[in-house]
Amino acid sequence: MGKGMPKGQHVFDSKVGGHDLMIHKEMGKFVAYIDSEKLDVFKSINDAKKAMTQFVKMAGGKKKR
């Protein structure tokens, strides 16, 4: 993904396991991003948060540099 914020309203951001997590609201859906890469689209912000956290845990936590 290019630099800058994705489209939509920025509604959440956090860091988990060295990864930047954010959620944007687009057309009534919640789009989850990890390190500026789109993960998926969810019906609720809580579903998006849970999925991002699980993804980071499964991926091993710390991002490689």
Contacts in CASP RR format, 6 or more apart in sequence:
PFRMAT RR
TARGET T0000
AUTHOR 0000-0000-0000
METHOD contacts of the structure
MODEL  1
MGKGMPKGQHVFDSKVGGHDLMIHKEMGKFVAYIDSEKLDVFKSINDAKK
AMTQFVKMAGGKKKR
1 33 0 8 1.000
1 36 0 8 1.000
1 37 0 8 1.000
1 38 0 8 1.000
2 36 0 8 1.000
4 36 0 8 1.000
5 24 0 8 1.000
6 24 0 8 1.000
6 31 0 8 1.000
6 33 0 8 1.000
6 36 0 8 1.000
6 38 0 8 1.000
7 24 0 8 1.000
7 26 0 8 1.000
8 24 0 8 1.000
8 25 0 8 1.000
8 26 0 8 1.000
8 31 0 8 1.000
9 24 0 8 1.000
9 25 0 8 1.000
9 26 0 8 1.000
10 22 0 8 1.000
10 23 0 8 1.000
10 24 0 8 1.000
11 23 0 8 1.000
11 24 0 8 1.000
11 25 0 8 1.000
11 30 0 8 1.000
11 45 0 8 1.000
12 21 0 8 1.000
12 22 0 8 1.000
12 23 0 8 1.000
12 45 0 8 1.000
12 48 0 8 1.000
12 49 0 8 1.000
13 20 0 8 1.000
13 21 0 8 1.000
13 22 0 8 1.000
13 23 0 8 1.000
14 20 0 8 1.000
14 21 0 8 1.000
14 22 0 8 1.000
15 21 0 8 1.000
16 52 0 8 1.000
16 53 0 8 1.000
16 56 0 8 1.000
16 61 0 8 1.000
17 56 0 8 1.000
17 61 0 8 1.000
17 62 0 8 1.000
17 63 0 8 1.000
18 61 0 8 1.000
18 62 0 8 1.000
18 63 0 8 1.000
19 34 0 8 1.000
19 35 0 8 1.000
19 56 0 8 1.000
19 61 0 8 1.000
19 63 0 8 1.000
20 34 0 8 1.000
20 35 0 8 1.000
20 36 0 8 1.000
21 32 0 8 1.000
21 33 0 8 1.000
21 34 0 8 1.000
21 49 0 8 1.000
21 52 0 8 1.000
21 53 0 8 1.000
21 56 0 8 1.000
22 32 0 8 1.000
22 33 0 8 1.000
23 30 0 8 1.000
23 31 0 8 1.000
23 32 0 8 1.000
23 33 0 8 1.000
23 45 0 8 1.000
23 48 0 8 1.000
23 49 0 8 1.000
23 52 0 8 1.000
24 30 0 8 1.000
24 31 0 8 1.000
24 33 0 8 1.000
25 31 0 8 1.000
25 45 0 8 1.000
26 41 0 8 1.000
29 41 0 8 1.000
29 42 0 8 1.000
29 43 0 8 1.000
30 41 0 8 1.000
30 42 0 8 1.000
30 43 0 8 1.000
30 44 0 8 1.000
30 45 0 8 1.000
30 47 0 8 1.000
30 48 0 8 1.000
31 38 0 8 1.000
31 40 0 8 1.000
31 41 0 8 1.000
31 42 0 8 1.000
31 48 0 8 1.000
32 38 0 8 1.000
32 39 0 8 1.000
32 40 0 8 1.000
32 41 0 8 1.000
32 42 0 8 1.000
32 48 0 8 1.000
32 49 0 8 1.000
32 51 0 8 1.000
32 52 0 8 1.000
33 39 0 8 1.000
34 52 0 8 1.000
34 55 0 8 1.000
34 56 0 8 1.000
35 63 0 8 1.000
39 51 0 8 1.000
39 52 0 8 1.000
39 55 0 8 1.000
40 48 0 8 1.000
40 51 0 8 1.000
42 48 0 8 1.000
42 51 0 8 1.000
END
